[in-house]
C-alpha cells in the first residue's frame, strides 16, 4: 500500500512548485506593467477619451440591446478588476477609469439615441401640406434649394422634414420662419447605399428628421413670420456676399462667412477635395482659431496703447474674453453646426488654459476637448468631421511635443532668413504629419486622398487665414458705410488664386491616391496604431507604426469587390477581369454614378455595362457572365421599372446565379445562389460581393441590426419611432 502511494506523494511538491512559479511569473508581469505605466503616468489621462470613444463605437458596431448591455457589463467588469488589483496601483487605477469610461460611453450614446427619437415615415408618399421653414440652404450648382420644414397641418407626418425644391419653383427670398404650402414626394431616410458608405438614416435619426424628399411643382408662400435672428441674418449675409462677388468667388466667400457650401460649384468642390483643401470650406477649427486669434491680437494691441489700462487690467485675459465672445458669435452666425461648436469648445479650453497660465495647446487640452464633444454629441465619433479634426490636432501637438521637434523648431538667436526657413520646415513637417494621420480616415470614408495636400496647404492656409478671411471681414464692416468695394476686389482675387491653386494641384499627375472599399478592420487597426504612436511618450510607442503598416497592408491586399449593388437595387457595378468596372445604368445615375466611381477608385464615371462583351442587354434587363477562378457566374439585373413577362423572367432567374432588381420579384424567381430584390435590399442595404472560390457577400446593414433608425425604418405602421 505504501509503495503504491509513493508516486503521488512525489508528484505533489513538483505541482506546488510549478503553481508557485506561475504565480511568481504573473506577479512579475504585473510589476513590469506597473513600472511601464508609472513611467507613462503623464500620458495615461490621454487614454480616457479613447476608452470613452470605444464605448460609443462599440454601441454603433454591435447589433442590439443584448450586445450593448454586454459591453456595459464588460466595462463594469474591467473596473471591478481594477478595484481587485488595487486602486492605489497604476494598473488598478487605469483599469477602473478605462472600464467606467467604456461603460459610460456605451450607455450615453444609447440614451442619446432614445432621447432624440422622433417619428419616421414608413413608406414613400406624395402629399400636400403646409409647413414652417426651419432653415434654407441654396444649392446653386444644382439650381435647387434645400429646406428643413416643420409641418403644421398634417399630424400624420413626421414633425421635421428635409427636402429640396427647384429654385425656379420657390420664391427667391425664402427665409426661416416663412410658412409655405407645397406638394412633395416624401420617403423614409435611406439606408447606406453600399457597405462603408454614409448612412443617411442614421444621420437623419440624430438630426430628428423623419422623412426626406423633393417638392413637386411650385412652392407657395403663405405668410412671413418673424425669422429666427441667427438664421435670418445668415441668409441675408449670404445674399449680400453673393451679390458683392462673381459667382465662383462668391461660393467660397459665402461658405467662409456663413458655413453654407451650397453655392460652391461642383467642379471647384471636386478640385478642392482632390487637392486636399476641402477642409477650408467647412467652418471648423481653422476658421474659429483664426478669428479668435485675430480678435485677441487686435484687442491686445489696441488696449496696450493705454498705459492706464495696461497697469490696471490683465490685458491677456481681456483679449482672451474678447476672442471667446467673437468665436461664440461666429459659431452662432454660422448656424452652430456640430463641427463649429466642437472647434469653439476646443478654442475655449485653450483660452481657459491660457487664463490659468498653462501652455497654449497640449495633448491634455485636446483630450479634454474630445471628451467634452463626445459627452455632448456622442454620435459625432463615427463622422469624418470629428475624426479629421481631432486626428489633425493630435498629430500636430504630438509632433511638436517630441523632444527632437522641440529642439529643431524652437526659437533661437539667428538671422531672419534662417528663422523663416525654420518656420517653413515646421509648417511643412506639420502638414506631412497631418496628411499621414488623415490618409486612412480619408481613404475609408471617401476612398481617395490628395497626395500633394501638405504642399497645397502650405500656401492655401496662410492665404485663407491672413488674406481672404480678414479682407472679407473688413469688406463687410466697410459696407456699412458703402466703402467695401476695394476689399471685395482683394477678396475676389485671393479666392481666384486659391481656386487656381486647387485646380493646378488636382490636375497634377498622381494627385489622388484611391482605394476601393477599405475593410473596417483595416481602418480600425490603423487607427489603433496611430493612437498608440501619438499618445505614448516612450520608445514602445513605435509599435503603433507596425500596427499602422499592418492595417495599410490589409487594406491594400484586400481584393476589390466583383459586384456592388446599391441599396435601392437600381445601380449595379460589375468588375471585369482587367479590373475595370461598368454600371448597369451608367450615364443615368448622376450622383450615384459618381459615388460608385469613388467606391471602386475611379476618376471617371463608370462605363455602360451594355457595351461590355460579357453582357447581353435589352431595354429591360442585362445578363452578364462573370468568370472568376475558373468558375462562371451569371448575373441577371433589371434595368427598368416595367414588369417583364412572367415565364421568361422565371426561366431567366433559374439560369442565373445572382438576380438583382429594384422591385419585388415573384417568389417563383429562384436563382442558383442569391436574389437581391427590393425586399431583400431593404433588409441588407447595399451589398458588395466578392466571387472567389466561395462567394462572399458584405451587406451595408448587418443581420439583426436593432439600432433605433433600423427599427423605425422597418416598422409596419404608417410612421413609428423606435421603442
Buried (B, 14 or more C-beta within 10 A) or exposed (E): EEEEEEEEEEEEEEEEEEEEEEEEEEEEEBEEBBEBBEBBEEBBBBBBBBBBBBBBBBBBBBBBEEBBBEBBEBBBBBBEBBEEBBEEBBBBBBBBBBBBBBBBBBBBBBEBBEEBBBBBBBEEBEBEBBBBBBBBBBBBBBEBBBBBBBBBEBEEBBBBBBBBBBBEBBBEEBBBBBBBBBBBBBBBBBBBBBBBBBBBBBBBBBBBBBBBBBBBEBBBBEEEEEBBEBBBBBBBBBBBBBEBBEEBBBBBBBBBBBBBBBBBBEBBBBBBBBBBBBBBBBBBBBBBBBBBBBBBEBBBEEBEEEEEEEEEEEBBEBBBBBBBEBBBEBBBBBBEBBBBBBBBBBBBBBBBBBBEEEEEBBBBBBBBBBBBBBBBBBBBBBBBBBBBBBBBBBBBBBBBBEEEBEEEBEEEEEEEEEEEEBEEEBBBBBBBBBBEBBBBBBBBBBBBBBBBBBBBBBBBBEBBBEBBBBBBBBBBEBBEEEEBEEBBBBBBBBBBBBBEBBBBBBEBEEBBBBBBBBBEEBBBBBBBBBBBBBBBBEEEBEEBEEBBEBBBEBBEEBEBBBBBBBBBBBBBBBBBEEEEBBBBBBEEBEEBBBBBBBBBBBEEBBBBBBEBEBBEBEEBBBBBEBEBEEEEBBBBBBBBEEEBEEEEBBEBBBEBBBBBBBBEBEEEBEBEBBBBBEEBBBEBBBBBBBBEEEBEBBBBBBEEBBBBBBBBBBBEEEBBBBE
